[in-house]
Amino acid sequence: MHRLSIAALVLITAPALAAEAPQEPPKLYTDLVRCRAMPDGEARLACFDAATAQLEQAMQNRDIVMMDRQQIRSTRRTLFGLQLPDIELFGGGDDDEAKQLETRLASVGRNGDGRWLLVLEDGARWQQIDDRLVAVAPGPGDPVVIRRASMGTYMMRIRGQPGIRVKRIS
């Protein structure tokens, strides 16, 4: 059971935030893995019990955070469009999920200069930053696709119409 738990989890720790090059795994992890090498079953079980207790305590104290791949994907989706430091906390940006987001609008409005303010289903708020017109006004429930564009900007297509340049505001 301990082996399955280890294999299914990804460890993310505070020291990894500052990493430019791969670092050694956290000591809590290596202590746990080291238990497998013990030939005596009783000693191995005692080692696993002690190591998992330490790991559990570290998680409760928020000294270490464990996430599986699905949780990382979900978190990356929630953070899409926010300007964050260039860290590898949630993996690299090589996959399509990091380049575009497909969702629906929850609400729409306009700001003082007539540009669109758009709220997505997940609560993320986006603002139009160009002066392009949208042929058919957007409304709640409309499908949108937001993709990364040049120079740190994003393009949003609403119901398949030509895109407008947007930025995430919260």
Backbone as CSV, one residue per row, in Angstrom:
resi,resn,N_x,N_y,N_z,CA_x,CA_y,CA_z,C_x,C_y,C_z
1,MET,0.819,-1.189,0.000,0.000,0.000,0.000,0.865,1.255,0.000
2,HIS,1.950,1.214,0.794,2.849,2.354,0.835,3.505,2.584,-0.520
3,ARG,3.849,1.484,-1.209,4.495,1.606,-2.512,3.583,2.262,-3.530
4,LEU,2.299,1.904,-3.525,1.348,2.510,-4.449,1.179,3.986,-4.167
5,SER,1.136,4.349,-2.903,0.998,5.758,-2.538,2.175,6.564,-3.054
6,ILE,3.348,6.013,-2.925,4.549,6.711,-3.377,4.528,6.880,-4.884
7,ALA,4.184,5.823,-5.594,4.204,5.864,-7.056,3.156,6.802,-7.625
8,ALA,2.059,7.009,-6.926,0.958,7.813,-7.454,1.088,9.291,-7.153
9,LEU,2.070,9.686,-6.373,2.159,11.073,-5.933,3.344,11.793,-6.543
10,VAL,3.194,13.083,-6.756,4.280,13.937,-7.189,4.593,14.860,-6.022
11,LEU,5.850,14.927,-5.615,6.220,15.775,-4.489,6.655,17.142,-5.001
12,ILE,6.098,18.165,-4.374,6.480,19.532,-4.711,6.821,20.230,-3.401
13,THR,8.006,20.780,-3.319,8.424,21.401,-2.070,8.898,22.820,-2.302
14,ALA,9.017,23.569,-1.237,9.465,24.952,-1.316,10.825,25.100,-1.987
15,PRO,11.836,24.259,-1.690,13.121,24.434,-2.364,13.019,24.299,-3.882
16,ALA,12.044,23.581,-4.381,11.904,23.413,-5.828,11.492,24.704,-6.506
17,LEU,10.925,25.652,-5.758,10.497,26.918,-6.344,11.669,27.688,-6.935
18,ALA,12.802,27.643,-6.267,13.954,28.412,-6.709,14.850,27.635,-7.658
19,ALA,14.482,26.437,-7.982,15.357,25.562,-8.772,15.453,25.999,-10.210
20,GLU,16.683,26.103,-10.683,16.897,26.307,-12.106,17.284,24.990,-12.750
21,ALA,17.987,24.174,-11.998,18.381,22.846,-12.447,17.702,21.834,-11.527
22,PRO,17.524,20.611,-12.008,16.900,19.602,-11.146,17.668,19.460,-9.838
23,GLN,16.921,19.360,-8.746,17.528,19.205,-7.442,17.267,17.806,-6.915
24,GLU,17.953,17.505,-5.823,17.728,16.239,-5.143,16.292,16.196,-4.637
25,PRO,15.679,15.023,-4.603,14.335,14.913,-4.019,14.380,15.305,-2.542
26,PRO,13.250,15.697,-1.974,13.215,16.063,-0.555,13.644,14.886,0.320
27,LYS,14.245,15.190,1.451,14.714,14.173,2.387,13.579,13.265,2.839
28,LEU,12.394,13.808,3.056,11.255,12.979,3.470,10.966,11.889,2.441
29,TYR,11.097,12.228,1.179,10.868,11.265,0.109,11.975,10.208,0.080
30,THR,13.218,10.658,0.130,14.319,9.695,0.063,14.329,8.772,1.280
31,ASP,13.950,9.294,2.447,13.853,8.438,3.637,12.812,7.345,3.430
32,LEU,11.706,7.710,2.815,10.637,6.741,2.569,11.085,5.681,1.563
33,VAL,11.691,6.108,0.475,12.153,5.181,-0.557,13.255,4.269,-0.013
34,ARG,14.108,4.798,0.857,15.199,4.022,1.444,14.676,2.790,2.202
35,CYS,13.464,2.894,2.735,12.899,1.770,3.499,12.765,0.502,2.660
36,ARG,12.532,0.654,1.361,12.361,-0.524,0.492,13.581,-1.413,0.464
37,ALA,14.762,-0.841,0.665,16.005,-1.603,0.562,16.287,-2.464,1.794
38,MET,15.518,-2.302,2.846,15.780,-3.074,4.066,15.350,-4.521,3.873
39,PRO,16.276,-5.466,4.088,15.960,-6.873,3.850,15.025,-7.479,4.903
40,ASP,15.125,-7.035,6.135,14.300,-7.576,7.210,12.902,-6.959,7.150
41,GLY,11.895,-7.810,7.041,10.519,-7.345,6.904,10.048,-6.485,8.064
42,GLU,10.397,-6.882,9.272,9.966,-6.127,10.450,10.616,-4.734,10.486
43,ALA,11.899,-4.684,10.178,12.617,-3.407,10.145,12.084,-2.528,9.012
44,ARG,11.786,-3.157,7.864,11.248,-2.411,6.722,9.896,-1.789,7.083
45,LEU,9.034,-2.576,7.733,7.726,-2.053,8.131,7.871,-0.913,9.135
46,ALA,8.771,-1.057,10.098,9.000,0.004,11.084,9.515,1.271,10.393
47,CYS,10.408,1.081,9.426,10.940,2.217,8.662,9.823,2.918,7.893
48,PHE,8.981,2.139,7.170,7.845,2.719,6.442,6.904,3.459,7.378
49,ASP,6.611,2.859,8.530,5.707,3.507,9.485,6.263,4.850,9.941
50,ALA,7.550,4.887,10.280,8.169,6.133,10.747,8.229,7.168,9.621
51,ALA,8.620,6.744,8.424,8.756,7.675,7.298,7.405,8.235,6.866
52,THR,6.383,7.399,6.834,5.059,7.900,6.437,4.478,8.811,7.500
53,ALA,4.763,8.548,8.769,4.296,9.441,9.839,4.940,10.820,9.695
54,GLN,6.242,10.844,9.382,6.931,12.120,9.175,6.369,12.849,7.951
55,LEU,6.109,12.107,6.898,5.554,12.691,5.684,4.158,13.254,5.941
56,GLU,3.351,12.496,6.665,2.004,12.951,7.004,2.060,14.233,7.840
57,GLN,2.962,14.292,8.794,3.102,15.479,9.638,3.529,16.688,8.802
58,ALA,4.480,16.467,7.885,4.942,17.553,7.016,3.816,18.076,6.134
59,MET,2.950,17.185,5.672,1.812,17.623,4.854,0.823,18.428,5.696
60,GLN,0.572,17.976,6.914,-0.353,18.695,7.786,0.182,20.084,8.127
61,ASN,1.505,20.209,8.261,2.125,21.501,8.556,2.338,22.353,7.301
62,ARG,1.997,21.799,6.132,2.171,22.466,4.838,3.649,22.724,4.532
63,ASP,4.528,21.861,5.099,5.948,21.932,4.775,6.224,21.266,3.434
64,ILE,5.341,20.388,3.018,5.454,19.694,1.747,4.042,19.558,1.179
65,VAL,3.957,19.638,-0.135,2.670,19.522,-0.813,2.786,18.413,-1.843
66,MET,1.801,17.545,-1.893,1.800,16.473,-2.885,0.632,16.690,-3.826
67,MET,0.912,16.520,-5.114,-0.123,16.657,-6.119,0.056,15.558,-7.155
68,ASP,-1.061,15.018,-7.632,-0.964,14.079,-8.740,-1.097,14.861,-10.042
69,ARG,-0.908,14.195,-11.142,-0.920,14.855,-12.453,-2.244,15.564,-12.728
70,GLN,-3.364,14.973,-12.338,-4.672,15.590,-12.568,-4.820,16.882,-11.764
71,GLN,-4.340,16.895,-10.536,-4.395,18.115,-9.725,-3.523,19.211,-10.327
72,ILE,-2.382,18.833,-10.866,-1.508,19.816,-11.508,-2.206,20.404,-12.732
73,ARG,-2.805,19.554,-13.550,-3.528,20.050,-14.733,-4.653,20.998,-14.338
74,SER,-5.398,20.627,-13.320,-6.502,21.455,-12.846,-5.994,22.805,-12.347
75,THR,-4.902,22.801,-11.615,-4.332,24.042,-11.098,-3.808,24.909,-12.234
76,ARG,-3.133,24.300,-13.192,-2.625,25.063,-14.338,-3.759,25.693,-15.118
77,ARG,-4.867,24.974,-15.242,-6.032,25.514,-15.952,-6.587,26.728,-15.203
78,THR,-6.657,26.643,-13.899,-7.163,27.748,-13.085,-6.256,28.969,-13.183
79,LEU,-4.952,28.757,-13.328,-3.994,29.862,-13.375,-3.769,30.404,-14.781
80,PHE,-4.373,29.796,-15.794,-4.155,30.195,-17.190,-4.394,31.701,-17.353
81,GLY,-3.414,32.382,-17.925,-3.545,33.801,-18.206,-2.993,34.715,-17.133
82,LEU,-2.744,34.218,-15.957,-2.167,35.048,-14.904,-0.674,35.192,-15.127
83,GLN,-0.144,36.361,-14.837,1.286,36.601,-14.963,1.971,36.104,-13.699
84,LEU,2.633,34.971,-13.796,3.303,34.348,-12.665,4.806,34.320,-12.904
85,PRO,5.594,34.193,-11.840,7.035,34.046,-12.031,7.342,32.812,-12.868
86,ASP,8.470,32.833,-13.544,8.869,31.718,-14.408,9.478,30.603,-13.564
87,ILE,8.610,29.757,-12.992,9.047,28.626,-12.187,8.418,27.371,-12.745
88,GLU,9.022,26.261,-12.483,8.528,24.981,-12.984,7.674,24.266,-11.940
89,LEU,6.945,25.021,-11.135,6.172,24.436,-10.051,5.129,23.456,-10.552
90,PHE,4.438,23.796,-11.631,3.365,22.938,-12.145,3.741,22.339,-13.486
91,GLY,5.008,22.078,-13.696,5.462,21.442,-14.920,5.743,22.470,-15.994
92,GLY,6.301,22.008,-17.087,6.624,22.898,-18.198,5.385,23.293,-18.969
93,GLY,5.577,24.187,-19.920,4.457,24.671,-20.703,4.394,24.046,-22.079
94,ASP,4.776,22.795,-22.222,4.862,22.166,-23.531,3.527,21.647,-24.050
95,ASP,2.600,21.352,-23.184,1.371,20.715,-23.643,0.333,21.748,-24.075
96,ASP,-0.703,21.293,-24.788,-1.740,22.184,-25.299,-2.504,22.889,-24.193
97,GLU,-2.648,22.254,-23.032,-3.378,22.876,-21.939,-2.737,24.192,-21.530
98,ALA,-1.424,24.308,-21.665,-0.736,25.534,-21.285,-0.880,26.604,-22.359
99,LYS,-1.248,26.232,-23.569,-1.307,27.177,-24.678,-2.701,27.701,-24.967
100,GLN,-3.720,26.953,-24.578,-5.072,27.438,-24.832,-6.045,26.869,-23.825
101,LEU,-7.166,27.569,-23.692,-8.200,27.197,-22.741,-9.540,27.251,-23.465
102,GLU,-10.333,26.197,-23.345,-11.671,26.169,-23.915,-12.661,26.098,-22.771
103,THR,-13.591,27.049,-22.746,-14.566,27.117,-21.666,-15.793,27.889,-22.142
104,ARG,-16.592,28.359,-21.198,-17.796,29.132,-21.531,-17.829,30.405,-20.697
105,LEU,-18.565,31.393,-21.194,-18.732,32.645,-20.471,-19.796,32.491,-19.394
106,ALA,-19.550,33.082,-18.242,-20.547,33.113,-17.169,-21.301,34.438,-17.216
107,SER,-20.577,35.522,-17.507,-21.230,36.837,-17.622,-20.382,37.747,-18.496
108,VAL,-21.007,38.777,-19.014,-20.315,39.750,-19.868,-20.752,41.151,-19.481
109,GLY,-19.891,42.101,-19.758,-20.193,43.505,-19.511,-19.213,44.344,-20.306
110,ARG,-19.311,45.636,-20.125,-18.381,46.550,-20.802,-17.786,47.499,-19.777
111,ASN,-16.540,47.934,-20.051,-15.940,48.928,-19.178,-16.248,50.326,-19.714
112,GLY,-15.678,51.353,-19.112,-15.981,52.736,-19.483,-15.651,53.106,-20.908
113,ASP,-14.681,52.446,-21.526,-14.328,52.775,-22.913,-14.974,51.842,-23.929
114,GLY,-15.939,51.047,-23.499,-16.692,50.190,-24.402,-16.088,48.838,-24.693
115,ARG,-14.961,48.537,-24.075,-14.339,47.229,-24.278,-15.019,46.195,-23.393
116,TRP,-14.933,44.935,-23.844,-15.625,43.849,-23.144,-14.917,43.447,-21.849
117,LEU,-15.718,43.176,-20.830,-15.277,42.538,-19.598,-15.971,41.186,-19.574
118,LEU,-15.199,40.115,-19.491,-15.747,38.774,-19.642,-15.366,37.907,-18.446
119,VAL,-16.357,37.247,-17.866,-16.121,36.358,-16.737,-16.394,34.935,-17.206
120,LEU,-15.414,34.051,-16.983,-15.555,32.664,-17.397,-16.278,31.847,-16.327
121,GLU,-16.638,30.626,-16.690,-17.343,29.730,-15.759,-16.593,29.525,-14.450
122,ASP,-15.264,29.508,-14.524,-14.478,29.268,-13.307,-14.246,30.532,-12.488
123,GLY,-14.812,31.661,-12.935,-14.677,32.915,-12.201,-13.536,33.793,-12.676
124,ALA,-12.692,33.303,-13.575,-11.593,34.105,-14.102,-12.163,35.292,-14.876
125,ARG,-11.571,36.469,-14.646,-12.046,37.698,-15.294,-11.036,38.159,-16.337
126,TRP,-11.532,38.426,-17.537,-10.705,38.852,-18.659,-11.232,40.181,-19.192
127,GLN,-10.326,40.997,-19.725,-10.693,42.300,-20.264,-10.137,42.435,-21.674
128,GLN,-10.944,42.951,-22.572,-10.493,43.219,-23.930,-9.486,44.367,-23.887
129,ILE,-8.378,44.241,-24.630,-7.359,45.294,-24.634,-7.127,45.883,-26.027
130,ASP,-7.855,45.403,-27.017,-7.755,46.011,-28.347,-9.091,46.664,-28.682
131,ASP,-9.191,47.227,-29.871,-10.420,47.915,-30.264,-11.212,47.151,-31.323
132,ARG,-10.925,45.867,-31.480,-11.653,45.070,-32.472,-13.101,44.935,-32.064
133,LEU,-13.950,44.946,-33.066,-15.380,44.774,-32.821,-15.726,43.289,-32.827
134,VAL,-16.714,42.936,-32.041,-17.243,41.581,-32.030,-18.567,41.654,-32.779
135,ALA,-18.687,40.913,-33.885,-19.866,41.017,-34.749,-21.155,40.692,-34.003
136,VAL,-21.160,39.584,-33.276,-22.336,39.188,-32.503,-21.953,39.291,-31.029
137,ALA,-22.659,40.144,-30.307,-22.324,40.391,-28.903,-22.306,39.092,-28.101
138,PRO,-21.296,38.933,-27.249,-21.208,37.720,-26.432,-22.265,37.718,-25.332
139,GLY,-22.588,36.518,-24.877,-23.545,36.375,-23.792,-23.195,35.192,-22.914
140,PRO,-23.808,35.109,-21.744,-23.550,33.976,-20.845,-23.816,32.642,-21.553
141,GLY,-22.910,31.698,-21.333,-23.042,30.378,-21.938,-22.336,30.234,-23.269
142,ASP,-21.910,31.349,-23.863,-21.202,31.269,-25.148,-19.864,30.555,-24.974
143,PRO,-19.506,29.677,-25.921,-18.197,29.024,-25.847,-17.092,30.003,-26.238
144,VAL,-15.959,29.902,-25.541,-14.800,30.724,-25.859,-13.560,29.845,-25.899
145,VAL,-12.621,30.271,-26.733,-11.303,29.648,-26.786,-10.303,30.783,-26.597
146,ILE,-9.453,30.633,-25.589,-8.415,31.627,-25.332,-7.087,30.946,-25.591
147,ARG,-6.258,31.588,-26.393,-4.945,31.020,-26.688,-3.873,32.076,-26.471
148,ARG,-2.680,31.579,-26.156,-1.542,32.481,-25.987,-1.242,33.140,-27.333
149,ALA,-0.921,34.414,-27.279,-0.555,35.156,-28.486,0.848,35.732,-28.272
150,SER,1.218,36.674,-29.095,2.562,37.239,-29.013,2.706,38.219,-27.858
151,MET,3.927,38.377,-27.412,4.317,39.360,-26.409,3.487,39.276,-25.125
152,GLY,3.217,38.068,-24.697,2.538,37.874,-23.420,1.059,38.187,-23.418
153,THR,0.460,38.299,-24.597,-0.968,38.590,-24.659,-1.744,37.326,-25.010
154,TYR,-3.048,37.453,-25.045,-3.938,36.325,-25.324,-5.000,36.763,-26.320
155,MET,-5.425,35.810,-27.151,-6.517,36.044,-28.095,-7.709,35.196,-27.663
156,MET,-8.884,35.822,-27.638,-10.107,35.121,-27.255,-11.050,35.101,-28.448
157,ARG,-11.484,33.896,-28.798,-12.500,33.731,-29.835,-13.802,33.360,-29.143
158,ILE,-14.826,34.123,-29.430,-16.138,33.908,-28.828,-17.060,33.359,-29.905
159,ARG,-17.616,32.169,-29.682,-18.494,31.502,-30.651,-17.871,31.415,-32.034
160,GLY,-16.566,31.198,-32.113,-15.895,31.013,-33.394,-15.661,32.282,-34.185
161,GLN,-16.000,33.433,-33.642,-15.777,34.701,-34.338,-14.282,35.042,-34.334
162,PRO,-13.867,36.001,-35.159,-12.458,36.423,-35.110,-12.092,36.856,-33.689
163,GLY,-10.844,36.639,-33.340,-10.415,36.866,-31.965,-10.253,38.317,-31.586
164,ILE,-10.382,38.561,-30.285,-10.068,39.866,-29.706,-8.901,39.647,-28.738
165,ARG,-8.058,40.654,-28.629,-6.929,40.551,-27.713,-7.418,40.863,-26.301
166,VAL,-7.035,40.004,-25.344,-7.513,40.131,-23.972,-6.360,39.951,-22.985
167,LYS,-6.604,40.374,-21.741,-5.688,40.075,-20.652,-6.513,39.646,-19.458
168,ARG,-5.920,38.789,-18.663,-6.612,38.320,-17.463,-6.413,39.362,-16.366
169,ILE,-7.515,39.723,-15.707,-7.418,40.731,-14.643,-7.629,40.143,-13.264
170,SER,-8.169,38.945,-13.170,-8.240,38.256,-11.866,-8.745,36.838,-12.061
